[in-house]
Amino acid sequence: MQIGILSTGTYLPEGCMTGKEIAELAGIPVPVVEEKMGIKKKHVPGANDHTCEMGIIAAKQAIAKAGLNPLEIDLVIYIGEEHKEYPLWTAGIKLQEEVGAFHAWAFDAALRCGTTVMALKVAKSMMIADPSIRTVLLAGGYRNVDFIDYENPRTRFMFNLGAGGGAILLRKGHNENLLLETELITDGSFSEDVVVVSGGTKNPITKEAIDKRLNMLDVLDPVGMKQRLEQKSMDNFLKVIRESLRKSGYSEAELSYLAILHMKKSAHEYVLKELGLSEAQSIYLEDYGHIGQIDQILSLELALREGKIKDGDVVVFVSAGIGYAWGATTIKWGKGEWNG
């Protein structure tokens, strides 16, 4: 059963923070931010750039691009962050209402920055299993930049966090932009390494907690995490990409474009080198920062705009999220049958 991507949408706030501004706030040299961290600038939210709202804007864009009547949507999956307009809230239901998908039902999905890849697998499985689900909207927003304390050196690797929204429309029986197989890895040994300490049931929010900045992202064991994660993360990046391709019936040599999240420049270059890809076969998001699970959608749209993807190309979305989770999805772009 073939499931294809009808369209995508993205939203980027107007406001930006430059690498120089980050360097000044963090007290580190500008070249470290711009060259090593790979942040020339990143998008940051304005007063009305709320998490679900950014997803709504992106979803409306995707619906318009597809020329779709929203009443044809059968399921809405919210793929944005848990940090949203209200702390206890099903954002997918609001998103469904705002885009006019009145015949659909909705729920929220979450796997941190791996949510889009995971949700594509969930959506495809549901579409195959349930004959009544023909068209699915995945959409959401991200603004975890709100949790960054630039004076905390333990969270330096997250200084790239930004804001934005993204959406993907899937259609059963659509013989274009075929959604193929997904591979996921989760490793619970890292599950409490990166957290916002205060605000949950374990450590409720208090004035004292806010004064101590316990309501911001932190790394509880930075030395241990670095030792345990660094090589494993790169190995798992490559593993999910290769396995997604294999399960989809393609070899590593057939990979045309890698839609990869923003990370430090050396890690980005390492992944491309190991896969035998040139810089032209990906886009380094140094002018956007890391917009969580929206990165893959943004990378795809930028690549299409720049002519980096053509009909028949094999495209892979790859993600990693704190927790830790790694995921990759293979897409056969353009028209044509899947050879898997």
Phi and psi in degrees as a GROMACS rama.xvg file:
@    title "Ramachandran Plot"
@    xaxis  label "Phi"
@    yaxis  label "Psi"
@TYPE xy
-92.4494  134.409  GLN-2
-126.662  125.745  ILE-3
-122.392  161.674  GLY-4
-86.2157  119.264  ILE-5
-75.157  -46.1373  LEU-6
-168.13  170.398  SER-7
-134.371  166.746  THR-8
-148.535  150.028  GLY-9
-137.835  154.426  THR-10
-135.921  131.311  TYR-11
-123.47  126.487  LEU-12
-59.0925  153.707  PRO-13
-68.7982  -34.5581  GLU-14
-71.003  143.054  GLY-15
-135.816  154.05  CYS-16
-120.086  131.542  MET-17
-87.7838  163.683  THR-18
-60.1963  -35.8657  GLY-19
-64.0033  -41.0452  LYS-20
-65.0527  -40.0204  GLU-21
-63.0834  -43.7932  ILE-22
-60.1595  -41.3537  ALA-23
-65.4225  -42.5512  GLU-24
-66.5898  -36.5484  LEU-25
-89.9016  -12.718  ALA-26
69.7707  37.594  GLY-27
-126.763  158.328  ILE-28
-63.027  144.492  PRO-29
-57.849  -42.8712  VAL-30
-59.8489  -31.0801  PRO-31
-64.1219  -42.8344  VAL-32
-70.6495  -47.7108  VAL-33
-76.647  -36.6067  GLU-34
-100.273  -48.5  GLU-35
-76.8757  -51.1694  LYS-36
-75.7368  -23.5084  MET-37
73.6345  38.7806  GLY-38
-118.244  100.526  ILE-39
-80.9127  -42.4467  LYS-40
-162.32  163.933  LYS-41
-145.958  152.331  LYS-42
-82.9556  136.249  HIS-43
-126.16  150.694  VAL-44
-73.1521  144.214  PRO-45
-91.794  -173.146  GLY-46
-60.3642  -31.1129  ALA-47
-107.638  8.78124  ASN-48
-89.0807  69.0085  ASP-49
-80.6081  159.671  HIS-50
-61.0763  -58.1595  THR-51
-64.6972  -37.4556  CYS-52
-59.8609  -39.3958  GLU-53
-65.692  -35.0165  MET-54
-67.3765  -36.6303  GLY-55
-62.6598  -44.3665  ILE-56
-61.3069  -46.0941  ILE-57
-63.9392  -38.848  ALA-58
-65.4781  -42.7248  ALA-59
-62.3309  -36.6374  LYS-60
-64.3235  -45.4138  GLN-61
-63.965  -40.5381  ALA-62
-63.7747  -42.9347  ILE-63
-65.6039  -42.3863  ALA-64
-62.5251  -35.2102  LYS-65
-80.6277  -12.4436  ALA-66
62.8127  35.7674  GLY-67
-97.84  139.001  LEU-68
-77.4385  120.693  ASN-69
-55.9496  -22.1163  PRO-70
-69.1953  -12.4138  LEU-71
-82.0357  -11.7039  GLU-72
-75.8252  128.38  ILE-73
-97.7481  -26.0029  ASP-74
-147.892  138.169  LEU-75
-118.838  124.3  VAL-76
-114.508  117.608  ILE-77
-77.9727  121.638  TYR-78
-111.938  13.2507  ILE-79
-82.6496  -174.685  GLY-80
-78.5692  159.52  GLU-81
-71.3137  -24.7275  GLU-82
-77.0876  101.283  HIS-83
-145.91  -164.59  LYS-84
-52.7549  -41.2855  GLU-85
-133.383  145.269  TYR-86
-69.2551  -32.6384  PRO-87
-119.711  96.9142  LEU-88
-166.372  136.483  TRP-89
-92.594  97.9956  THR-90
-66.318  -30.8893  ALA-91
-58.6532  -33.6478  GLY-92
-70.548  -39.4441  ILE-93
-63.88  -43.6587  LYS-94
-61.8091  -44.0021  LEU-95
-55.8788  -45.0273  GLN-96
-65.4393  -45.1464  GLU-97
-69.4636  -28.0266  GLU-98
-92.2623  -3.86506  VAL-99
83.1188  22.6322  GLY-100
-86.4309  63.8695  ALA-101
-73.6585  -13.9401  PHE-102
-96.059  0.893379  HIS-103
-95.9143  172.024  ALA-104
-124.884  163.795  TRP-105
-142.051  155.157  ALA-106
-154.422  167.058  PHE-107
-101.969  142.076  ASP-108
-121.042  149.063  ALA-109
-149.384  126.605  ALA-110
-151.191  44.4945  LEU-111
48.3451  -134.662  ARG-112
-72.7178  -2.30531  CYS-113
-96.6631  8.71764  GLY-114
-63.5749  -44.0148  THR-115
-61.0686  -47.7167  THR-116
-61.6612  -46.7124  VAL-117
-60.9762  -43.1761  MET-118
-67.3633  -31.0169  ALA-119
-62.8313  -40.5049  LEU-120
-65.7063  -44.4308  LYS-121
-62.2985  -46.602  VAL-122
-60.6555  -46.4674  ALA-123
-61.3572  -44.0586  LYS-124
-61.3401  -42.1439  SER-125
-67.5798  -38.2218  MET-126
-66.6669  -36.1915  MET-127
-71.0623  -40.6817  ILE-128
-76.6291  -29.5075  ALA-129
-117.609  109.994  ASP-130
-60.2661  -21.8373  PRO-131
-80.9906  -11.9095  SER-132
-98.0441  104.581  ILE-133
-108.154  -37.6554  ARG-134
-126.569  128.898  THR-135
-126.639  136.084  VAL-136
-108.133  124.397  LEU-137
-110.776  125.803  LEU-138
-158.048  154.713  ALA-139
175.565  177.739  GLY-140
-129.839  173.423  GLY-141
-150.693  130.89  TYR-142
-152.063  47.7526  ARG-143
-71.0097  -1.60915  ASN-144
-56.8407  -24.6667  VAL-145
-59.9492  -21.7095  ASP-146
-98.5155  7.99224  PHE-147
-92.4053  126.505  ILE-148
-106.114  105.617  ASP-149
-68.9183  -9.52052  TYR-150
-91.8426  0.0587678  GLU-151
-101.263  103.979  ASN-152
-65.2766  -19.4393  PRO-153
-67.5134  -21.0282  ARG-154
-106.735  20.3778  THR-155
-54.7465  -37.7496  ARG-156
-69.0901  -7.71794  PHE-157
-107.937  8.45199  MET-158
-64.2209  -13.6838  PHE-159
-81.8992  -6.29981  ASN-160
-60.2799  133.879  LEU-161
-131.022  -142.027  GLY-162
-151.188  150.674  ALA-163
165.363  178.718  GLY-164
-135.524  157.294  GLY-165
-151.011  159.784  GLY-166
-151.422  149.861  ALA-167
-137.418  133.601  ILE-168
-107.463  128.618  LEU-169
-112.974  145.969  LEU-170
-137.785  127.428  ARG-171
-69.4919  134.112  LYS-172
83.2032  3.29937  GLY-173
-83.7869  114.62  HIS-174
-90.4985  41.6632  ASN-175
-142.751  149.303  GLU-176
50.9012  58.2456  ASN-177
-70.1664  127.764  LEU-178
-83.1052  113.797  LEU-179
-99.9334  -127.41  LEU-180
-102.574  150.729  GLU-181
-118.607  141.866  THR-182
-122.459  134.521  GLU-183
-130.704  143.28  LEU-184
-131.837  132.489  ILE-185
-125.303  144.623  THR-186
-133.188  104.129  ASP-187
-71.7206  -8.07489  GLY-188
-67.4344  -13.8613  SER-189
-107.911  10.2749  PHE-190
-63.3968  -27.4499  SER-191
-117.007  21.4366  GLU-192
-76.836  -39.5974  ASP-193
-120.151  112.869  VAL-194
-146.676  163.231  VAL-195
-97.5117  109.645  VAL-196
-61.1426  -44.5681  VAL-197
-106.674  142.448  SER-198
128.482  -11.7375  GLY-199
-104.48  -168.396  GLY-200
-72.4027  -26.0856  THR-201
-72.0422  -41.7945  LYS-202
-136.461  84.9207  ASN-203
-57.1937  153.634  PRO-204
-69.8918  133.345  ILE-205
-141.122  166.681  THR-206
-61.4861  -40.5514  LYS-207
-62.3893  -40.4565  GLU-208
-63.8893  -40.6217  ALA-209
-66.0956  -41.9867  ILE-210
-59.7093  -33.0813  ASP-211
-88.1921  2.32997  LYS-212
60.9272  33.6089  ARG-213
-79.075  -3.2359  LEU-214
-92.8366  13.1443  ASN-215
-114.26  159.929  MET-216
-61.3242  140.685  LEU-217
-147.225  161.057  ASP-218
-113.662  116.884  VAL-219
-76.9549  -28.9581  LEU-220
-136.816  72.9135  ASP-221
-60.61  -40.7397  PRO-222
-67.6644  -48.4425  VAL-223
-63.2003  -41.4672  GLY-224
-63.7712  -43.4433  MET-225
-61.0641  -43.6197  LYS-226
-65.0934  -40.2466  GLN-227
-80.8204  -31.5737  ARG-228
-94.8393  -36.5202  LEU-229
-51.5487  -59.4881  GLU-230
-74.8275  -36.0294  GLN-231
-60.3022  -38.7403  LYS-232
-63.5373  -45.5741  SER-233
-64.4234  -40.7313  MET-234
-62.2111  -40.5248  ASP-235
-73.479  -33.1912  ASN-236
-54.2547  -52.8777  PHE-237
-66.8409  -37.5085  LEU-238
-63.0656  -46.0885  LYS-239
-68.798  -35.7068  VAL-240
-63.1147  -50.9382  ILE-241
-63.8436  -39.4789  ARG-242
-72.2732  -37.0949  GLU-243
-61.8537  -44.1511  SER-244
-62.3128  -46.6947  LEU-245
-60.5071  -47.0702  ARG-246
-63.5358  -25.2332  LYS-247
-88.2834  -3.15895  SER-248
88.8183  19.301  GLY-249
-122.432  155.485  TYR-250
-95.6432  164.748  SER-251
-59.4847  -34.3961  GLU-252
-68.2208  -17.9443  ALA-253
-90.5125  -3.6197  GLU-254
-68.155  124.567  LEU-255
-99.4474  -37.7544  SER-256
-147.528  136.107  TYR-257
-112.886  113.315  LEU-258
-91.4294  96.7339  ALA-259
-114.076  147.087  ILE-260
-64.1094  160.839  LEU-261
-76.0796  131.85  HIS-262
-149.443  -178.634  MET-263
-59.7318  151.018  LYS-264
-59.2654  -40.5733  LYS-265
-65.0024  -36.5052  SER-266
-68.9974  -41.7897  ALA-267
-58.7067  -47.2973  HIS-268
-66.0186  -35.4751  GLU-269
-62.8995  -46.0647  TYR-270
-61.6307  -45.7797  VAL-271
-60.8023  -44.7298  LEU-272
-61.5983  -44.7699  LYS-273
-64.49  -27.9503  GLU-274
-93.0933  -1.72084  LEU-275
71.2911  28.7439  GLY-276
-99.652  149.537  LEU-277
-89.2131  167.065  SER-278
-61.0529  -28.463  GLU-279
-70.4726  -13.1263  ALA-280
-96.5729  17.925  GLN-281
-158.902  174.612  SER-282
-130.706  125.522  ILE-283
-86.4694  120.879  TYR-284
-84.1586  47.9631  LEU-285
-70.3101  -15.9029  GLU-286
-100.97  8.80991  ASP-287
-129.541  -25.8372  TYR-288
78.2188  -166.044  GLY-289
-103.008  111.221  HIS-290
-103.477  42.5543  ILE-291
55.687  -130.653  GLY-292
-74.5559  -0.190085  GLN-293
-87.1423  -15.6652  ILE-294
-53.899  -43.8172  ASP-295
-65.7271  -39.3398  GLN-296
-66.2942  -43.8062  ILE-297
-61.7365  -45.4555  LEU-298
-60.424  -42.2321  SER-299
-61.1187  -47.1766  LEU-300
-64.5053  -41.2723  GLU-301
-63.9164  -41.1628  LEU-302
-65.3049  -40.0958  ALA-303
-65.5116  -40.4957  LEU-304
-63.5958  -35.9205  ARG-305
-91.1567  1.80235  GLU-306
73.0374  23.1793  GLY-307
-82.2168  -14.9508  LYS-308
-122.766  132.529  ILE-309
-128.387  170.081  LYS-310
-55.031  133.942  ASP-311
92.0984  -7.65995  GLY-312
-71.7447  146.915  ASP-313
-96.9743  118.179  VAL-314
-113.698  139.329  VAL-315
-123.303  128.603  VAL-316
-87.7234  131.603  PHE-317
-132.821  140.677  VAL-318
-140.543  164.426  SER-319
-147.279  142.079  ALA-320
-138.515  147.267  GLY-321
-58.1363  142.842  ILE-322
146.743  -49.2157  GLY-323
-111.21  149.68  TYR-324
-136.037  140.784  ALA-325
-127.344  141.558  TRP-326
-152.398  152.337  GLY-327
-146.408  141.532  ALA-328
-128.641  134.283  THR-329
-98.6201  137.232  THR-330
-129.431  131.237  ILE-331
-94.3728  106.894  LYS-332
-79.0286  147.393  TRP-333
83.133  -164.483  GLY-334
-85.709  156.212  LYS-335
129.601  160.172  GLY-336
-80.6718  149.011  GLU-337
-77.4598  137.605  TRP-338
-92.7048  6.91118  ASN-339
